[in-house]
Amino acid sequence: MSNNSRSFTQQFFDFLKTFGIIGLAIAFVIGLAASKLVTSFVQDIVNPTVGLFLPAGDLQKMSANVTNISGATSQFKYGDLVANIIDFLIIALIVFIAYKLLKRYKLVEDKTEPESK
């Protein structure tokens, strides 16, 4: 059967099946929701907890004021960067754990092991 005899709709659905677009879209939506959840956890739980031990009282409020050569002051807000690094590390850990679980049940290939011939 040639591509010309199939309808545009059929070609479109074949494309979706071939490239797993639906699964990719579902994974993307779940990933966005998980990212929002982790970000909320870091902002609402981790930052205030770490802030208990900081003079600023909150991780995101940490900053350094630096006076430049003209006498003006610049503020470096490094606390937000630290919070985003924590956010990234938690998400990376979750992805790694999910990968290990999927590998255990043979749902993904292990690309780190050499291929056996």
Secondary structure, DSSP 8 states (H G I E B T S, - for coil): --TTTS-HHHHHHHHHHHHTHHHHHHHHHHHHHHHHHHHHHIIIIIHHHHHTTSTTSSGGG--EEEE-TTS-EEEE-HHHHHHHHHHHHHHHHHHHHHHHHHHHTTSS--TTS----
